[in-house]
Amino acid sequence: MKKKLDQSNCSDVAEKLMPIVNFNSCGGKKDCVEVCPYDVFEMQPISQEDKAKLNLKGQIKTFFFKQKAYVINPDQCHSCGLCVQACPEKAIKLTRFIKGEK
């Protein structure tokens, strides 16, 4: 049974928040990809650079779950928090950023 998500924070305008995925916690379950109405996420194999930064927990998780949620369209994020609510691993946080920085 899918949990009910609160869409009350969804605005029509992209804001200066972007999701950050903690690859140590991400289990590659695709919930964020499926729930995001703005195509901000994509499942991809973890990059060598990101893999090198994993702690022991992240290394073990990645051994079993090779795909991670990558933020591919941060400018499309509308700060609604649906991804944060949907992630069963609690691996996503919305973080402020300045346009032009990534």
A tleap script that builds the chain and sets N, CA, C and O, in Angstrom:
source leaprc.protein.ff14SB
mol = sequence {
  NMET LYS LYS LYS LEU ASP GLN SER ASN CYS
  SER ASP VAL ALA GLU LYS LEU MET PRO ILE
  VAL ASN PHE ASN SER CYS GLY GLY LYS LYS
  ASP CYS VAL GLU VAL CYS PRO TYR ASP VAL
  PHE GLU MET GLN PRO ILE SER GLN GLU ASP
  LYS ALA LYS LEU ASN LEU LYS GLY GLN ILE
  LYS THR PHE PHE PHE LYS GLN LYS ALA TYR
  VAL ILE ASN PRO ASP GLN CYS HIE SER CYS
  GLY LEU CYS VAL GLN ALA CYS PRO GLU LYS
  ALA ILE LYS LEU THR ARG PHE ILE LYS GLY
  GLU CLYS
}
set mol.1.N position { 0.842 -1.176 0.000 }
set mol.1.CA position { 0.000 0.000 0.000 }
set mol.1.C position { 0.887 1.239 0.000 }
set mol.1.O position { 1.760 1.383 0.856 }
set mol.2.N position { 0.665 2.128 -0.954 }
set mol.2.CA position { 1.452 3.365 -1.044 }
set mol.2.C position { 0.984 4.337 0.023 }
set mol.2.O position { -0.210 4.442 0.302 }
set mol.3.N position { 1.952 5.061 0.630 }
set mol.3.CA position { 1.551 6.048 1.614 }
set mol.3.C position { 1.086 7.316 0.912 }
set mol.3.O position { 1.544 7.637 -0.184 }
set mol.4.N position { 0.184 8.023 1.548 }
set mol.4.CA position { -0.356 9.255 0.978 }
set mol.4.C position { 0.674 10.362 1.159 }
set mol.4.O position { 1.192 10.561 2.258 }
set mol.5.N position { 0.968 11.080 0.083 }
set mol.5.CA position { 1.964 12.138 0.116 }
set mol.5.C position { 1.278 13.493 0.165 }
set mol.5.O position { 0.250 13.705 -0.478 }
set mol.6.N position { 1.854 14.401 0.930 }
set mol.6.CA position { 1.319 15.752 1.079 }
set mol.6.C position { 1.862 16.630 -0.040 }
set mol.6.O position { 3.058 16.922 -0.077 }
set mol.7.N position { 0.992 17.050 -0.949 }
set mol.7.CA position { 1.399 17.868 -2.090 }
set mol.7.C position { 1.134 19.354 -1.859 }
set mol.7.O position { 1.246 20.148 -2.794 }
set mol.8.N position { 0.790 19.739 -0.647 }
set mol.8.CA position { 0.401 21.122 -0.377 }
set mol.8.C position { 1.547 22.116 -0.565 }
set mol.8.O position { 1.293 23.302 -0.779 }
set mol.9.N position { 2.789 21.666 -0.493 }
set mol.9.CA position { 3.925 22.571 -0.669 }
set mol.9.C position { 4.313 22.777 -2.125 }
set mol.9.O position { 5.136 23.644 -2.421 }
set mol.10.N position { 3.748 22.012 -3.029 }
set mol.10.CA position { 4.105 22.118 -4.447 }
set mol.10.C position { 3.654 23.468 -4.992 }
set mol.10.O position { 2.487 23.843 -4.880 }
set mol.11.N position { 4.591 24.180 -5.578 }
set mol.11.CA position { 4.251 25.462 -6.190 }
set mol.11.C position { 4.412 25.334 -7.698 }
set mol.11.O position { 4.963 24.352 -8.196 }
set mol.12.N position { 3.932 26.324 -8.407 }
set mol.12.CA position { 4.043 26.316 -9.864 }
set mol.12.C position { 5.384 26.854 -10.339 }
set mol.12.O position { 5.684 26.801 -11.532 }
set mol.13.N position { 6.189 27.366 -9.429 }
set mol.13.CA position { 7.437 28.022 -9.790 }
set mol.13.C position { 8.609 27.296 -9.132 }
set mol.13.O position { 8.549 26.955 -7.951 }
set mol.14.N position { 9.676 27.059 -9.901 }
set mol.14.CA position { 10.882 26.462 -9.340 }
set mol.14.C position { 11.525 27.450 -8.375 }
set mol.14.O position { 11.603 28.645 -8.657 }
set mol.15.N position { 11.980 26.946 -7.244 }
set mol.15.CA position { 12.589 27.802 -6.230 }
set mol.15.C position { 14.070 27.509 -6.092 }
set mol.15.O position { 14.633 26.724 -6.856 }
set mol.16.N position { 14.695 28.140 -5.118 }
set mol.16.CA position { 16.129 27.986 -4.918 }
set mol.16.C position { 16.440 26.893 -3.900 }
set mol.16.O position { 17.285 27.069 -3.022 }
set mol.17.N position { 15.759 25.782 -4.028 }
set mol.17.CA position { 16.060 24.597 -3.235 }
set mol.17.C position { 16.333 23.470 -4.212 }
set mol.17.O position { 15.754 23.412 -5.297 }
set mol.18.N position { 17.209 22.590 -3.816 }
set mol.18.CA position { 17.436 21.431 -4.670 }
set mol.18.C position { 17.645 20.214 -3.791 }
set mol.18.O position { 18.178 20.318 -2.686 }
set mol.19.N position { 17.223 19.061 -4.284 }
set mol.19.CA position { 17.402 17.845 -3.503 }
set mol.19.C position { 18.853 17.373 -3.538 }
set mol.19.O position { 19.521 17.419 -4.571 }
set mol.20.N position { 19.312 16.925 -2.387 }
set mol.20.CA position { 20.637 16.329 -2.259 }
set mol.20.C position { 20.421 14.893 -1.814 }
set mol.20.O position { 19.717 14.644 -0.836 }
set mol.21.N position { 21.021 13.949 -2.525 }
set mol.21.CA position { 20.867 12.532 -2.208 }
set mol.21.C position { 22.103 12.051 -1.450 }
set mol.21.O position { 23.233 12.237 -1.902 }
set mol.22.N position { 21.876 11.442 -0.311 }
set mol.22.CA position { 22.952 10.831 0.462 }
set mol.22.C position { 23.144 9.412 -0.075 }
set mol.22.O position { 22.337 8.526 0.207 }
set mol.23.N position { 24.204 9.197 -0.842 }
set mol.23.CA position { 24.439 7.897 -1.464 }
set mol.23.C position { 24.752 6.805 -0.448 }
set mol.23.O position { 24.630 5.622 -0.763 }
set mol.24.N position { 25.157 7.182 0.771 }
set mol.24.CA position { 25.379 6.188 1.815 }
set mol.24.C position { 24.061 5.562 2.262 }
set mol.24.O position { 24.036 4.421 2.721 }
set mol.25.N position { 22.972 6.307 2.127 }
set mol.25.CA position { 21.664 5.821 2.545 }
set mol.25.C position { 20.795 5.350 1.388 }
set mol.25.O position { 19.925 4.501 1.581 }
set mol.26.N position { 21.013 5.880 0.196 }
set mol.26.CA position { 20.158 5.569 -0.951 }
set mol.26.C position { 20.193 4.077 -1.278 }
set mol.26.O position { 21.255 3.489 -1.487 }
set mol.27.N position { 18.992 3.483 -1.315 }
set mol.27.CA position { 18.880 2.075 -1.643 }
set mol.27.C position { 18.412 1.833 -3.064 }
set mol.27.O position { 18.140 0.693 -3.443 }
set mol.28.N position { 18.315 2.894 -3.857 }
set mol.28.CA position { 17.952 2.748 -5.258 }
set mol.28.C position { 16.559 2.200 -5.488 }
set mol.28.O position { 16.340 1.432 -6.425 }
set mol.29.N position { 15.615 2.585 -4.643 }
set mol.29.CA position { 14.265 2.035 -4.738 }
set mol.29.C position { 13.377 2.756 -5.759 }
set mol.29.O position { 12.266 2.299 -6.024 }
set mol.30.N position { 13.830 3.847 -6.325 }
set mol.30.CA position { 13.147 4.583 -7.400 }
set mol.30.C position { 11.916 5.375 -6.963 }
set mol.30.O position { 11.251 5.973 -7.809 }
set mol.31.N position { 11.597 5.400 -5.684 }
set mol.31.CA position { 10.400 6.115 -5.244 }
set mol.31.C position { 10.460 7.596 -5.608 }
set mol.31.O position { 9.450 8.179 -6.003 }
set mol.32.N position { 11.629 8.202 -5.480 }
set mol.32.CA position { 11.782 9.627 -5.793 }
set mol.32.C position { 11.561 9.884 -7.287 }
set mol.32.O position { 10.949 10.882 -7.666 }
set mol.33.N position { 12.057 8.988 -8.123 }
set mol.33.CA position { 11.894 9.130 -9.572 }
set mol.33.C position { 10.415 9.060 -9.931 }
set mol.33.O position { 9.927 9.850 -10.739 }
set mol.34.N position { 9.715 8.121 -9.334 }
set mol.34.CA position { 8.312 7.900 -9.652 }
set mol.34.C position { 7.399 9.011 -9.139 }
set mol.34.O position { 6.403 9.335 -9.786 }
set mol.35.N position { 7.721 9.596 -7.992 }
set mol.35.CA position { 6.835 10.579 -7.380 }
set mol.35.C position { 7.087 12.002 -7.879 }
set mol.35.O position { 6.190 12.842 -7.805 }
set mol.36.N position { 8.271 12.286 -8.377 }
set mol.36.CA position { 8.609 13.658 -8.789 }
set mol.36.C position { 7.888 14.029 -10.088 }
set mol.36.O position { 8.103 13.397 -11.122 }
set mol.37.N position { 7.026 15.061 -10.032 }
set mol.37.CA position { 6.308 15.467 -11.246 }
set mol.37.C position { 7.155 16.295 -12.202 }
set mol.37.O position { 6.695 16.634 -13.293 }
set mol.38.N position { 8.381 16.626 -11.817 }
set mol.38.CA position { 9.219 17.525 -12.617 }
set mol.38.C position { 10.464 16.850 -13.193 }
set mol.38.O position { 11.349 17.535 -13.706 }
set mol.39.N position { 10.547 15.542 -13.122 }
set mol.39.CA position { 11.670 14.766 -13.682 }
set mol.39.C position { 13.032 15.264 -13.199 }
set mol.39.O position { 13.955 15.450 -13.992 }
set mol.40.N position { 13.138 15.474 -11.905 }
set mol.40.CA position { 14.388 15.951 -11.314 }
set mol.40.C position { 15.391 14.801 -11.149 }
set mol.40.O position { 16.601 15.022 -11.202 }
set mol.41.N position { 14.892 13.582 -10.951 }
set mol.41.CA position { 15.756 12.438 -10.632 }
set mol.41.C position { 15.856 11.446 -11.784 }
set mol.41.O position { 14.992 11.370 -12.658 }
set mol.42.N position { 16.956 10.685 -11.745 }
set mol.42.CA position { 17.144 9.567 -12.665 }
set mol.42.C position { 17.970 8.514 -11.937 }
set mol.42.O position { 18.905 8.843 -11.207 }
set mol.43.N position { 17.623 7.261 -12.137 }
set mol.43.CA position { 18.409 6.177 -11.545 }
set mol.43.C position { 19.592 5.896 -12.458 }
set mol.43.O position { 19.438 5.729 -13.668 }
set mol.44.N position { 20.787 5.848 -11.849 }
set mol.44.CA position { 22.016 5.596 -12.600 }
set mol.44.C position { 22.944 4.731 -11.752 }
set mol.44.O position { 22.850 4.734 -10.525 }
set mol.45.N position { 23.838 3.993 -12.405 }
set mol.45.CA position { 24.884 3.306 -11.632 }
set mol.45.C position { 25.744 4.366 -10.942 }
set mol.45.O position { 26.021 5.420 -11.513 }
set mol.46.N position { 26.156 4.081 -9.731 }
set mol.46.CA position { 26.960 5.059 -8.981 }
set mol.46.C position { 28.295 5.292 -9.701 }
set mol.46.O position { 28.926 4.352 -10.184 }
set mol.47.N position { 28.704 6.546 -9.763 }
set mol.47.CA position { 29.966 6.884 -10.422 }
set mol.47.C position { 31.142 6.457 -9.542 }
set mol.47.O position { 30.997 6.292 -8.330 }
set mol.48.N position { 32.288 6.284 -10.159 }
set mol.48.CA position { 33.495 5.914 -9.406 }
set mol.48.C position { 33.833 7.002 -8.382 }
set mol.48.O position { 34.244 6.704 -7.261 }
set mol.49.N position { 33.656 8.256 -8.777 }
set mol.49.CA position { 33.947 9.373 -7.871 }
set mol.49.C position { 33.050 9.319 -6.635 }
set mol.49.O position { 33.534 9.483 -5.515 }
set mol.50.N position { 31.750 9.091 -6.827 }
set mol.50.CA position { 30.827 9.011 -5.696 }
set mol.50.C position { 31.053 7.741 -4.881 }
set mol.50.O position { 30.909 7.748 -3.659 }
set mol.51.N position { 31.402 6.673 -5.549 }
set mol.51.CA position { 31.666 5.406 -4.870 }
set mol.51.C position { 32.855 5.532 -3.919 }
set mol.51.O position { 32.854 4.947 -2.837 }
set mol.52.N position { 33.864 6.295 -4.325 }
set mol.52.CA position { 35.059 6.481 -3.502 }
set mol.52.C position { 34.767 7.238 -2.206 }
set mol.52.O position { 35.550 7.152 -1.260 }
set mol.53.N position { 33.666 7.972 -2.144 }
set mol.53.CA position { 33.305 8.776 -0.976 }
set mol.53.C position { 32.415 8.029 0.020 }
set mol.53.O position { 32.107 8.557 1.088 }
set mol.54.N position { 31.999 6.803 -0.321 }
set mol.54.CA position { 31.072 6.067 0.534 }
set mol.54.C position { 31.722 5.605 1.833 }
set mol.54.O position { 32.900 5.247 1.864 }
set mol.55.N position { 30.923 5.621 2.912 }
set mol.55.CA position { 31.377 5.015 4.158 }
set mol.55.C position { 31.077 3.516 4.093 }
set mol.55.O position { 30.592 3.032 3.070 }
set mol.56.N position { 31.354 2.783 5.158 }
set mol.56.CA position { 31.170 1.330 5.141 }
set mol.56.C position { 29.712 0.957 4.871 }
set mol.56.O position { 29.436 0.053 4.083 }
set mol.57.N position { 28.787 1.649 5.523 }
set mol.57.CA position { 27.360 1.394 5.295 }
set mol.57.C position { 27.012 1.589 3.815 }
set mol.57.O position { 26.323 0.763 3.217 }
set mol.58.N position { 27.491 2.678 3.242 }
set mol.58.CA position { 27.237 2.976 1.837 }
set mol.58.C position { 27.849 1.956 0.902 }
set mol.58.O position { 27.253 1.607 -0.117 }
set mol.59.N position { 29.036 1.476 1.240 }
set mol.59.CA position { 29.695 0.461 0.418 }
set mol.59.C position { 28.900 -0.846 0.423 }
set mol.59.O position { 28.753 -1.496 -0.612 }
set mol.60.N position { 28.396 -1.216 1.584 }
set mol.60.CA position { 27.606 -2.449 1.689 }
set mol.60.C position { 26.303 -2.297 0.921 }
set mol.60.O position { 25.921 -3.188 0.162 }
set mol.61.N position { 25.615 -1.167 1.113 }
set mol.61.CA position { 24.358 -0.932 0.387 }
set mol.61.C position { 24.588 -0.943 -1.117 }
set mol.61.O position { 23.795 -1.513 -1.866 }
set mol.62.N position { 25.660 -0.320 -1.554 }
set mol.62.CA position { 25.944 -0.222 -2.982 }
set mol.62.C position { 26.317 -1.583 -3.567 }
set mol.62.O position { 26.090 -1.828 -4.751 }
set mol.63.N position { 26.879 -2.456 -2.762 }
set mol.63.CA position { 27.172 -3.811 -3.230 }
set mol.63.C position { 25.881 -4.505 -3.671 }
set mol.63.O position { 25.863 -5.229 -4.666 }
set mol.64.N position { 24.803 -4.272 -2.916 }
set mol.64.CA position { 23.516 -4.907 -3.217 }
set mol.64.C position { 22.645 -4.073 -4.156 }
set mol.64.O position { 21.889 -4.624 -4.957 }
set mol.65.N position { 22.751 -2.745 -4.059 }
set mol.65.CA position { 21.922 -1.828 -4.858 }
set mol.65.C position { 22.840 -0.911 -5.648 }
set mol.65.O position { 23.243 0.141 -5.153 }
set mol.66.N position { 23.169 -1.296 -6.854 }
set mol.66.CA position { 24.161 -0.577 -7.668 }
set mol.66.C position { 23.645 0.745 -8.228 }
set mol.66.O position { 24.431 1.645 -8.523 }
set mol.67.N position { 22.323 0.864 -8.375 }
set mol.67.CA position { 21.724 2.096 -8.907 }
set mol.67.C position { 21.477 3.083 -7.766 }
set mol.67.O position { 21.085 2.693 -6.665 }
set mol.68.N position { 21.709 4.346 -8.043 }
set mol.68.CA position { 21.450 5.423 -7.083 }
set mol.68.C position { 20.599 6.490 -7.764 }
set mol.68.O position { 20.578 6.592 -8.991 }
set mol.69.N position { 19.908 7.274 -6.967 }
set mol.69.CA position { 19.101 8.375 -7.491 }
set mol.69.C position { 20.013 9.584 -7.684 }
set mol.69.O position { 20.584 10.107 -6.727 }
set mol.70.N position { 20.139 10.013 -8.924 }
set mol.70.CA position { 20.931 11.203 -9.235 }
set mol.70.C position { 20.002 12.358 -9.578 }
set mol.70.O position { 18.983 12.176 -10.245 }
set mol.71.N position { 20.365 13.547 -9.115 }
set mol.71.CA position { 19.623 14.758 -9.436 }
set mol.71.C position { 20.134 15.236 -10.788 }
set mol.71.O position { 21.254 15.735 -10.892 }
set mol.72.N position { 19.315 15.085 -11.822 }
set mol.72.CA position { 19.759 15.433 -13.179 }
set mol.72.C position { 19.208 16.770 -13.657 }
set mol.72.O position { 19.752 17.377 -14.580 }
set mol.73.N position { 18.125 17.228 -13.026 }
set mol.73.CA position { 17.512 18.502 -13.413 }
set mol.73.C position { 17.239 19.354 -12.177 }
set mol.73.O position { 16.075 19.595 -11.854 }
set mol.74.N position { 18.269 19.817 -11.477 }
set mol.74.CA position { 18.029 20.570 -10.242 }
set mol.74.C position { 17.245 21.862 -10.466 }
set mol.74.O position { 16.516 22.296 -9.575 }
set mol.75.N position { 17.380 22.476 -11.627 }
set mol.75.CA position { 16.659 23.711 -11.905 }
set mol.75.C position { 15.158 23.495 -12.051 }
set mol.75.O position { 14.386 24.453 -11.998 }
set mol.76.N position { 14.740 22.247 -12.232 }
set mol.76.CA position { 13.318 21.937 -12.371 }
set mol.76.C position { 12.636 21.695 -11.025 }
set mol.76.O position { 11.412 21.583 -10.964 }
set mol.77.N position { 13.415 21.614 -9.948 }
set mol.77.CA position { 12.864 21.329 -8.620 }
set mol.77.C position { 11.942 22.460 -8.170 }
set mol.77.O position { 12.315 23.632 -8.217 }
set mol.78.N position { 10.738 22.100 -7.736 }
set mol.78.CA position { 9.750 23.062 -7.256 }
set mol.78.C position { 9.638 23.041 -5.732 }
set mol.78.O position { 8.699 23.611 -5.176 }
set mol.79.N position { 10.571 22.400 -5.061 }
set mol.79.CA position { 10.669 22.397 -3.600 }
set mol.79.C position { 9.437 21.853 -2.906 }
set mol.79.O position { 9.121 22.272 -1.793 }
set mol.80.N position { 8.740 20.934 -3.539 }
set mol.80.CA position { 7.506 20.426 -2.946 }
set mol.80.C position { 7.773 19.381 -1.860 }
set mol.80.O position { 6.919 19.151 -1.004 }
set mol.81.N position { 8.936 18.755 -1.886 }
set mol.81.CA position { 9.287 17.783 -0.858 }
set mol.81.C position { 8.692 16.399 -1.056 }
set mol.81.O position { 8.806 15.552 -0.170 }
set mol.82.N position { 8.061 16.149 -2.197 }
set mol.82.CA position { 7.493 14.823 -2.438 }
set mol.82.C position { 8.576 13.749 -2.418 }
set mol.82.O position { 8.348 12.646 -1.921 }
set mol.83.N position { 9.739 14.062 -2.952 }
set mol.83.CA position { 10.847 13.104 -2.970 }
set mol.83.C position { 11.299 12.770 -1.552 }
set mol.83.O position { 11.599 11.618 -1.238 }
set mol.84.N position { 11.345 13.793 -0.702 }
set mol.84.CA position { 11.762 13.598 0.688 }
set mol.84.C position { 10.769 12.682 1.394 }
set mol.84.O position { 11.161 11.770 2.121 }
set mol.85.N position { 9.486 12.932 1.175 }
set mol.85.CA position { 8.435 12.118 1.797 }
set mol.85.C position { 8.443 10.681 1.268 }
set mol.85.O position { 8.209 9.738 2.023 }
set mol.86.N position { 8.709 10.520 -0.017 }
set mol.86.CA position { 8.607 9.207 -0.654 }
set mol.86.C position { 9.797 8.295 -0.371 }
set mol.86.O position { 9.655 7.073 -0.415 }
set mol.87.N position { 10.949 8.854 -0.084 }
set mol.87.CA position { 12.159 8.051 0.081 }
set mol.87.C position { 12.080 7.189 1.346 }
set mol.87.O position { 12.058 7.724 2.454 }
set mol.88.N position { 12.037 5.862 1.190 }
set mol.88.CA position { 11.948 4.991 2.362 }
set mol.88.C position { 13.249 4.958 3.173 }
set mol.88.O position { 13.253 4.544 4.333 }
set mol.89.N position { 14.333 5.390 2.565 }
set mol.89.CA position { 15.638 5.384 3.232 }
set mol.89.C position { 15.957 6.722 3.913 }
set mol.89.O position { 16.961 6.845 4.615 }
set mol.90.N position { 15.097 7.712 3.699 }
set mol.90.CA position { 15.330 9.081 4.202 }
set mol.90.C position { 16.688 9.609 3.736 }
set mol.90.O position { 17.443 10.205 4.504 }
set mol.91.N position { 16.975 9.369 2.443 }
set mol.91.CA position { 18.274 9.715 1.867 }
set mol.91.C position { 18.261 11.054 1.138 }
set mol.91.O position { 19.285 11.459 0.590 }
set mol.92.N position { 17.122 11.751 1.119 }
set mol.92.CA position { 17.020 13.000 0.355 }
set mol.92.C position { 16.680 14.154 1.279 }
set mol.92.O position { 15.803 14.055 2.137 }
set mol.93.N position { 17.406 15.264 1.078 }
set mol.93.CA position { 17.120 16.515 1.794 }
set mol.93.C position { 17.046 17.634 0.774 }
set mol.93.O position { 17.763 17.623 -0.227 }
set mol.94.N position { 16.173 18.602 1.032 }
set mol.94.CA position { 16.140 19.802 0.196 }
set mol.94.C position { 17.090 20.821 0.791 }
set mol.94.O position { 17.027 21.121 1.983 }
set mol.95.N position { 17.971 21.351 -0.044 }
set mol.95.CA position { 19.007 22.273 0.405 }
set mol.95.C position { 18.993 23.528 -0.452 }
set mol.95.O position { 18.802 23.462 -1.667 }
set mol.96.N position { 19.196 24.661 0.186 }
set mol.96.CA position { 19.255 25.927 -0.547 }
set mol.96.C position { 20.518 25.974 -1.405 }
set mol.96.O position { 21.569 25.457 -1.028 }
set mol.97.N position { 20.384 26.607 -2.564 }
set mol.97.CA position { 21.545 26.808 -3.430 }
set mol.97.C position { 21.386 28.123 -4.149 }
set mol.97.O position { 20.284 28.663 -4.250 }
set mol.98.N position { 22.492 28.635 -4.647 }
set mol.98.CA position { 22.493 29.881 -5.409 }
set mol.98.C position { 22.550 29.505 -6.874 }
set mol.98.O position { 23.372 28.679 -7.272 }
set mol.99.N position { 21.672 30.110 -7.696 }
set mol.99.CA position { 21.645 29.787 -9.141 }
set mol.99.C position { 23.051 29.887 -9.703 }
set mol.99.O position { 23.782 30.836 -9.417 }
set mol.100.N position { 23.421 28.906 -10.501 }
set mol.100.CA position { 24.755 28.877 -11.092 }
set mol.100.C position { 25.684 27.941 -10.331 }
set mol.100.O position { 26.677 27.477 -10.891 }
set mol.101.N position { 25.380 27.649 -9.048 }
set mol.101.CA position { 26.183 26.711 -8.264 }
set mol.101.C position { 25.521 25.346 -8.329 }
set mol.101.O position { 24.299 25.234 -8.423 }
set mol.102.N position { 26.349 24.313 -8.278 }
set mol.102.CA position { 25.804 22.942 -8.203 }
set mol.102.C position { 26.671 22.108 -7.318 }
set mol.102.O position { 26.394 20.925 -7.118 }
savepdb mol mol.pdb
quit
